[in-house]
């Protein structure tokens, strides 16, 4: 509305104090839950003060309650859930660590869980159900009303990490020949709508998806207009079996807020929403970071044994490449015996190459992941990296050459390490960009194996150049 | 609607073929634009075949057009933009590399650009404007209608990386005393609504924000209900000066699709939408990954000089820590001179420690970034990491001990390297978790400096343990 309209207003509404938000109430500056809030909560739990809990806990957003649950200890958590009873918001369980979720769920009778899950959106219910053991899962499902049970079973039947597992099975679907007016009236009367939605779907009599309409489109269209006149035709369809990362890419490409999920016969089975996609994007970035460091799909709540297992493979690969470097060094043992300074300085050459290579590799792996790097610009980027490697090599060859010449009072040694440094920094740049590109070309994830191979290249070339030149020029 | 309703439908709509989507039309399996499509496009450009372009290019989604623009060469791009004329979708410029965006914009007269920007949502217009040089920016702004100009100027006045710079200044705002019916009628009649929206805002006569209503809420509410009865009160307010990362965290915590942006006086100035937040999340993850590798805020399109500058600092720090390791080695030069096998094997101890330390550190840094790690569970996680380090240390001490004993026919050497390996792997685990925690405690970004310091610790301890034990036990 325009500023003119405002002047006609009669009621002067009170400005909402910015500090009135619940958010600022429970969080300290650093984003953790405030200590005095936790102290009051602890006292309220100890005193079984349900009135305080009702005033301060029940009104929290599910993610705030999740943070609170993570900030108190096990006996407090148990007592809190018990004291809240039916007022405990089960959606908060989707916001906590797996360990805490299982602890809370295990402490409740299956009957209570079934009742609570019935109130949740299906994607939240599936999120909580999927971690339970088979027996509990079946017992809880059996206690749910028929429609709910069928919906959850269907979602649980899709493999983990698919769109079908993440989707919500509540949605609004109307036939194409309905008018905007009919559709609005239908939504006003139907009590059984999803918790919130930004789009409705258009289906044919066999439940096949024929289009979708964003809510703003409905609101700005005259009542008598038919839905089929304003609906968008389905673009890239998201199938229930589709990997969640692929679905996330479609969301990002088309800036979607929600999208229909269809089965093999193009029948509408659910809706995927952007908040799930945001979680997927986080998981994906996490995966990239962890793979670059040679850590598997590790969670903070993993056991010692699981953690050892996730890391031992890459350490083993690293042991092999380190022994390869040792073999290179052993070729020059006679040279080292004559000049121990070489043993003192050789880790410098290797370490600088390793670091420079890791820098280039990280940029390359990320550019490949975000599709910024492709065959159209690869040539240009390779040339740029080589130039950068050369320039950095020259800068550091001057530095280390001077240091070495002075330290060991041996200008020849300075010259050798300076030359080896240029060679290794150039090799590092080329390995850092070519190895990920090669892995990508052959369909491997460039993140998973690059680090260890790049360091292998820079170690081997670094030791070989430094010790080789020394054996020719110095000894 | 229920399955019963479906049976009454009379029209049998055709099922949309899944392959009819535009998406599958232009993309190959690997996500790049199909070669035959690019060939046809090249031919159409050469033949000035505007009919083909109209059929195949104008209907593309802005992100698809962006991908196409990135896949053709500079002369083709220029010709394509010229041939499309007014039908060129400027929103596609928000989907391409900065270099390509500038190339296209520089090839167009400012008058044309002003005209095109006037059609875009303000956040897209700002995105394109902010990279132009001051002079062009002012000339283009001067050619825009007054309201547009004021809006864009205001957004451009907020610093980069703030919510104000990212926000869209088109939104729907109504007074609290309007009814749902009035609001719907207003949206039907107003031509000047934003491109798409999922929420409307409620403001008082001074434009202060008093609440918001999601569109689905409006659609399911009776016409005579007043907006103030169904509005949500503002939770954590997002101010225009707020850093975009902070705003993104609020979106994630409360699963928002859009949120009001207010100025210092709590007056509504714009709206931030989830698609911008998704971009922020990507940038943030990117930043973490790059900092872990010691690369600055680097873009693929950066020049050689900018790239050298972004990397040289950490290489310099690494040179200093590498020289520190050299100093440790030089303490034992007499020992090495007597037994060159030590020089051959010492990089193995350091490299294994460095890798194990990086693994722990990466998990720690990510857990801190996602707030999974805090004072409540730090003790438990430190104990777990130490145990994992010890177990991995024992596994690899047996392996490397055996290899060394056999290789150099020296069981004593095997014993020394085995002991050093356990010591260093334990040190690596402790450094990997304690250094990031310490940096975080003192308000530094744990990602930025951890890698180099963790490797410093593992190098120094590795060399010291291995060479120190050797000098005591072997020589």
Interface residues (C-beta under 8 A of the other chain):
Chain A: X1 X3 X5 X6 X7 X9 X10 X11 X12 X13 X14 X15 X16 X18 X20 X21 X22 X23 X24 X31 X32 X61 X63 X64 X70 X71 X97 X173 X174 X175 X176 X177 X184 X186 X187 X188 X190 X193 X196 X197 X198 X203 X204 X205 X206 X207 X208 X209 X210 X211 X214 X215 X216 X217 X218 X219 X220 X221 X222 X228 X233 X234 X235 X236 X237 X249 X250 X251 X252 X253 X254 X255 X257 X262 X266 X274 X275 X277 X278 X281 X282 X285 X286 X288 X289 X290 X292 X293 X294 X295 X298 X300 X304 X307 X308 X311 X312 X314 X315 X318 X319 X321 X322 X323 X325 X326 X329 X330 X333 X334 X336 X337 X340 X341 X342 X343 X344 X345 X346 X347 X348 X350 X351 X352 X355 X356 X358 X359 X361 X362 X363 X366 X367 X370 X371 X372 X373 X374 X375 X376 X377 X381 X384 X387 X388 X391 X392 X395 X396 X399 X400 X403 X452 X455 X459 X463
Chain B: X1 X3 X5 X6 X7 X9 X10 X11 X12 X13 X14 X15 X16 X18 X20 X21 X22 X23 X24 X31 X32 X61 X63 X64 X70 X71 X97 X173 X174 X175 X176 X177 X184 X186 X187 X188 X190 X193 X196 X197 X198 X203 X204 X205 X206 X207 X208 X209 X210 X211 X214 X215 X216 X217 X218 X219 X220 X221 X222 X228 X233 X234 X235 X236 X237 X249 X250 X251 X252 X253 X254 X255 X257 X266 X274 X275 X277 X278 X281 X282 X285 X286 X288 X289 X290 X292 X293 X294 X295 X298 X300 X304 X307 X308 X311 X312 X314 X315 X318 X319 X321 X322 X323 X325 X326 X329 X330 X333 X334 X336 X337 X340 X341 X342 X343 X344 X345 X346 X347 X348 X350 X351 X352 X355 X356 X358 X359 X361 X362 X363 X366 X367 X370 X371 X372 X373 X374 X375 X376 X377 X381 X384 X387 X388 X391 X392 X395 X396 X399 X400 X403 X452 X455 X459 X463
